[in-house]
Amino acid sequence: MIKVGFLVSYDFKYLYQSIPLVYNDADLIVLAVDKERLTWSGNPLVIDPDFFEWVQKFDVLKKIVIYEDSFFVPENTPAQNDTRERNLLAKAMGEGGWHIQIDSDEYFNDFKSFTGFLKERNNLLQNPEANPVEIHVQWITLFKKVEGGFLYVKDSLDTIEVATNVPKYKYMRATRHSKKIITKYILLHQSWARDDDEIYTKITNWSHRDDSDNLAFFEFWKKINLTNYKEFTNLHENDPTKWNSLGFIAEDEIYSLKLTISAFDLFKLKLKKKLIQFIREKLPVSLQNNIRDLFKKLIK
């Protein structure tokens, strides 16, 4: 089975777009909703009742289950509450099959192909505890909504773990299973491309609330626009080197998900450069020559 879990919170409105992208190729979709309507920081959240009516009307194949529980624990950090909710969601999704967790503001570029990729590896479902695996996709971040489109992080190495055969989460979505598979599939992340009020709600309630000075970054973010975005580099709020620069993409390309961003090729290229740099700086010349000879044989 292909099981998909979504976390439903203050940014529920993005689910109107993200759920339809996975609906046809999922066997089960579970929506996790805090029954006290609290965020991971314990702040109240509002989910429009119309959303649940929409879910009921949209779910013509009866694939969607609403799972309500208490996901805020006062003693926990937001990150700990995030991780806890994902594990509770995994239990609600049931044992077996491929477990996929997607956030409300994330859009799968080609979910059908991704599920085909998983099904080709269904042998990993036979004895999952003996062969746990964590599967990553390319994570393309929309940084800001501007006239005519979006600014996006165009040269990051971001990947995000979305699927596993053993859903035991250690830190948010990360299972930290020893075997990881990094794929070419793209998950578009709405992230910072929101109105100012939404951004403020996000940074005061999300898992990374305590990771950095979010308010200072928010003020920095507000200064970036369509005329000056090329001036800025090293943009990530926690690790600046992760996001080197921004690009522009037209709105119709985003919402049709006709992406021209070759993130996977970029990832492989940068990984190759880092590997070459590591070999040159860390390994003795004799070993470098052995590795070079091995690569020549593999190419043949």
C-alpha positions in Angstrom: 0.0 0.0 0.0 0.9 3.6 -0.6 0.0 5.5 2.6 0.2 9.3 2.8 0.0 11.3 5.9 -0.5 15.1 6.1 -0.2 17.4 9.2 -3.1 19.8 9.3 -2.5 23.1 11.1 -2.6 26.9 10.6 -1.5 26.5 7.0 -4.3 24.1 6.1 -5.3 26.1 3.0 -2.4 24.7 1.1 -3.9 21.2 1.3 -6.5 22.3 -1.3 -3.5 22.0 -3.7 -1.3 19.4 -2.1 -3.9 16.6 -1.5 -5.2 16.4 -5.2 -1.6 15.9 -6.4 -1.3 12.6 -4.5 -4.9 11.5 -4.3 -5.1 9.2 -7.4 -2.0 7.2 -6.6 -2.4 6.9 -2.8 -4.2 3.9 -1.3 -4.8 5.7 2.0 -4.5 9.4 3.1 -4.6 10.3 6.8 -5.0 13.9 7.9 -3.6 14.6 11.5 -5.5 17.4 13.2 -5.0 18.6 16.8 -8.3 18.1 18.6 -7.7 21.1 20.9 -6.7 23.2 17.9 -3.3 24.0 19.3 0.0 24.4 17.5 3.3 22.7 18.6 4.0 25.9 20.5 0.6 25.7 22.3 -0.9 28.7 20.5 -4.5 28.5 19.2 -5.1 27.7 15.6 -8.2 28.0 13.4 -9.2 25.6 10.7 -12.1 26.7 8.6 -15.0 24.1 8.8 -15.3 24.5 5.0 -12.1 22.6 4.7 -13.5 19.5 6.2 -16.6 19.8 4.0 -14.3 20.1 1.0 -12.5 17.0 2.0 -15.7 15.0 2.3 -16.9 16.1 -1.1 -13.5 15.7 -2.8 -12.9 12.2 -1.3 -15.1 10.3 -3.8 -13.0 7.1 -3.5 -13.2 7.2 0.3 -9.4 7.2 0.8 -9.1 10.0 3.3 -9.3 9.5 7.1 -9.3 12.4 9.6 -7.2 11.5 12.7 -7.7 13.8 15.7 -5.5 13.7 18.8 -3.6 15.9 21.2 -0.3 16.8 19.7 0.8 19.6 22.0 2.8 18.6 25.1 3.8 21.7 27.2 7.0 20.2 28.4 8.2 19.5 24.8 9.9 21.8 22.4 8.1 22.5 19.1 10.5 20.1 17.4 9.8 17.4 19.9 6.1 17.9 19.4 6.6 17.7 15.7 8.4 14.4 16.0 5.8 13.0 18.4 3.0 13.9 16.1 4.6 12.2 13.1 5.0 9.0 15.1 1.4 9.1 16.3 0.4 9.7 12.7 2.4 6.7 11.6 0.5 4.5 14.1 -2.8 5.9 12.8 -1.7 5.0 9.2 -1.2 1.4 10.3 1.6 -1.1 9.9 2.9 -2.2 6.6 3.2 -0.6 3.2 5.1 2.5 2.2 4.7 5.4 4.7 4.9 8.9 3.1 4.6 12.1 5.1 4.1 15.4 3.3 3.5 18.8 4.9 0.5 20.9 3.9 2.6 23.4 1.9 4.5 20.8 -0.1 3.6 19.8 -3.6 4.7 16.6 -5.3 5.8 17.2 -8.9 5.2 13.7 -10.2 3.7 11.5 -7.4 2.7 8.8 -9.8 6.3 8.2 -10.9 7.5 8.4 -7.3 5.0 5.7 -6.2 6.1 3.6 -9.2 9.7 3.9 -7.9 8.6 2.7 -4.5 6.6 -0.3 -5.9 9.7 -1.4 -7.8 11.3 -1.8 -4.3 8.4 -3.6 -2.7 10.8 -6.4 -1.7 11.9 -4.0 1.1 8.4 -4.4 2.5 8.7 -8.2 3.1 11.0 -7.9 6.1 11.2 -4.1 6.7 12.8 -4.2 10.2 15.8 -6.1 8.6 16.0 -3.6 5.7 14.8 -0.2 6.9 15.2 2.6 4.4 14.7 6.3 4.2 13.9 7.8 0.8 14.6 11.4 0.0 13.4 13.7 -2.7 14.7 17.1 -4.0 13.3 19.9 -1.9 12.8 23.1 -4.0 12.0 26.0 -1.7 9.8 29.0 -2.7 11.3 31.9 -0.9 8.9 34.8 -1.7 5.8 35.7 -3.8 6.6 38.6 -6.1 4.8 40.2 -9.0 4.3 37.6 -11.8 5.7 34.6 -9.9 8.0 33.5 -7.1 11.6 33.8 -6.0 12.9 30.4 -5.3 16.2 28.9 -3.9 17.8 27.8 -7.2 21.0 26.2 -6.2 20.6 24.5 -2.9 21.5 20.9 -2.0 18.3 20.4 0.0 16.7 17.0 0.0 14.0 15.9 2.4 13.1 12.5 3.7 9.5 11.7 2.8 9.1 7.9 2.6 10.1 4.9 4.6 9.2 1.2 5.2 9.8 1.6 8.9 8.1 4.7 10.2 10.0 5.3 13.4 10.8 9.0 13.4 13.8 10.3 15.4 13.7 14.0 14.5 10.7 15.4 12.7 10.5 13.3 9.5 14.0 11.9 9.8 14.1 8.2 10.7 17.9 8.2 10.6 17.9 4.7 9.1 21.4 3.8 7.9 20.2 3.2 4.3 19.2 6.3 2.5 18.1 6.6 -1.1 18.2 10.1 -2.7 15.9 10.3 -5.7 15.4 12.7 -8.6 11.8 13.5 -7.7 10.8 17.0 -6.7 8.8 18.3 -3.8 8.0 22.0 -4.1 7.9 23.7 -0.7 5.8 26.8 -0.3 7.8 27.6 2.8 8.6 31.4 2.9 6.4 32.3 -0.1 3.5 33.6 2.0 2.0 36.8 3.2 3.7 38.7 6.0 1.1 37.7 8.6 1.4 34.0 7.6 5.2 34.1 7.9 4.9 35.6 11.4 2.5 32.8 12.4 4.8 30.2 10.9 8.0 31.3 12.6 6.4 31.6 16.0 4.8 28.2 15.9 6.9 25.9 13.6 9.4 23.2 14.7 12.4 25.6 14.1 11.1 28.3 16.4 14.1 28.0 18.7 16.8 27.2 16.1 17.7 30.8 15.2 16.7 34.4 15.4 13.6 34.0 13.3 12.3 37.5 13.8 15.6 39.0 12.6 15.5 36.8 9.5 11.9 37.8 9.0 13.0 41.5 8.8 15.7 40.5 6.4 13.2 38.5 4.3 10.9 41.5 4.0 13.7 43.6 2.3 14.1 41.2 -0.6 12.1 41.9 -3.8 12.1 41.4 -7.5 14.5 44.2 -8.2 17.2 43.4 -5.7 17.1 39.6 -5.1 20.2 38.9 -7.2 22.2 40.9 -4.7 21.7 38.4 -1.9 23.6 35.2 -1.2 23.8 32.7 1.6 20.2 33.1 2.6 19.3 30.2 4.8 18.2 31.2 8.3 20.1 28.4 10.2 22.9 27.5 7.8 23.5 30.3 5.3 25.7 28.2 3.0 22.8 25.9 2.2 21.0 28.5 0.1 23.5 30.3 -2.2 21.2 32.4 -4.3 17.7 33.0 -5.6 16.0 32.7 -9.0 12.7 33.7 -10.5 10.0 31.4 -11.8 6.7 32.5 -13.3 3.5 31.7 -11.4 1.9 29.6 -14.1 5.0 27.4 -14.1 4.6 26.8 -10.4 1.0 26.0 -10.1 1.0 23.8 -13.2 4.2 22.2 -11.7 5.9 22.4 -15.1 9.2 22.8 -13.5 12.3 23.4 -15.5 14.6 23.2 -12.5 17.0 20.4 -12.9 17.7 20.0 -9.2 18.8 16.4 -9.3 21.5 17.1 -12.0 22.6 20.1 -9.9 22.8 17.9 -6.8 24.9 15.3 -8.5 27.3 17.9 -9.9 27.8 19.6 -6.5 28.2 16.2 -4.8 30.8 15.2 -7.4 32.7 18.5 -6.7 32.6 17.9 -3.0 33.8 14.3 -3.4 36.7 15.4 -5.6 37.6 18.1 -3.1 37.5 15.7 -0.2 39.7 13.2 -2.1 42.3 15.8 -3.0 42.5 17.3 0.5 42.1 14.3 2.8 43.6 11.3 1.0 47.3 10.4 0.2 48.3 10.6 -3.4 48.8 6.9 -3.7 45.2 6.3 -2.7 44.0 9.0 -5.0 45.7 7.2 -7.9 44.0 3.9 -6.9 40.6 5.6 -6.9 41.2 7.2 -10.2 42.2 3.9 -11.8 39.1 2.3 -10.3 36.8 4.9 -11.8 38.5 4.4 -15.2 37.7 0.7 -15.0 34.1 1.4 -14.0 33.6 3.8 -16.9 34.8 1.2 -19.4 
